[in-house]
Amino acid sequence: GDPKAIGGQTNYEIIGIEPGAGIMKQANSSITEYGLDNWKLVEGSSAAMIAELKKAYENKQPIIITGWSPHWMFSKFDLKYLDDPKGVFGGAEEIHTIVRKGLEQDAPGAYKILDQFSWETGDMEAVMVYIEEGMSPSEAAEKWIAENQEKVSKWTNGADKGNGKKMNLVYVAWDTEIASTNVIGKVLEQYGYDVSLSQVEVGPMYAGVANGSSDALVGAWLPSTHEEYFNTYKNDFVDLGLNLKGTKNGLVVPKYVEINSIEELK
Ligand SMILES: C[SH](C)CC(=O)O
């Protein structure tokens, strides 16, 4: 299609999320790497970006957003990733669980559950869809857990009960992390821990676990999306490895937008 058309129709704007998110750093590099001189990346929030997507989609208007998988948006809207031949947005990545130093000694049961936590993109998407359809994150977590007892029992297998021990999980309000943090938080709660969830920005999410004020985060997008945050704090926390694999970041458009590659925006 004619890039001028999409540029004019979108005011040469790519609608992004919070400025600290790794996908925003990747989106900024795509503007440089692909020479998208007159394009600009609009900062905001995940919620605001989704609201813009809904509005544009209802009016069949062109829109370009910073999108990622898993996400319920792909089951609700007919969307596609723009090809990224320069690989600016990384390949298929992983989400890791990270805990504070000392957790294994202080709360061995919680440590074991967090270490054994692992699920697929379809599981996370199911919880995200429940939330998008109006359930509270806590109710959505409860429903998914009730429907997936066999998977959850693998996470809790061999773990000591919580006996009311306090556990704080920290996360950023991305739909993916709202889903995962509420699920693992509910599992810990059902296992006897007194769980609190703290919603923060990306930097404070890592800093909180690194300085021990939070016990764990389950939203570390690695290896490239959160590379800088991870390298800054990696000596101060314990990386328990992946809890999900097969994520994807990129520029996303409704299928009715005729372009198929970031290169066509130039
Ligand atoms: C859930 S977002 C892709 C994560 C990030 O970009 O930092």
The ligand as an SDF file (V2000), in Angstrom:
LIG
                    3D

  7  6  0  0  0  0  0  0  0  0999 V2000
    4.4430   -6.5020   28.1760 C   0  0  0  0  0  0  0  0  0  0  0  0
    5.4200   -5.3030   27.4120 S   0  0  0  0  0  0  0  0  0  0  0  0
    5.8450   -6.1140   25.8170 C   0  0  0  0  0  0  0  0  0  0  0  0
    6.9870   -5.5440   28.2740 C   0  0  0  0  0  0  0  0  0  0  0  0
    7.9110   -4.4330   27.9080 C   0  0  0  0  0  0  0  0  0  0  0  0
    7.8380   -3.9860   26.7620 O   0  0  0  0  0  0  0  0  0  0  0  0
    8.7220   -3.9960   28.7480 O   0  0  0  0  0  0  0  0  0  0  0  0
  1  2  1  0
  2  3  1  0
  2  4  1  0
  4  5  1  0
  5  6  2  0
  5  7  1  0
M  END
$$$$
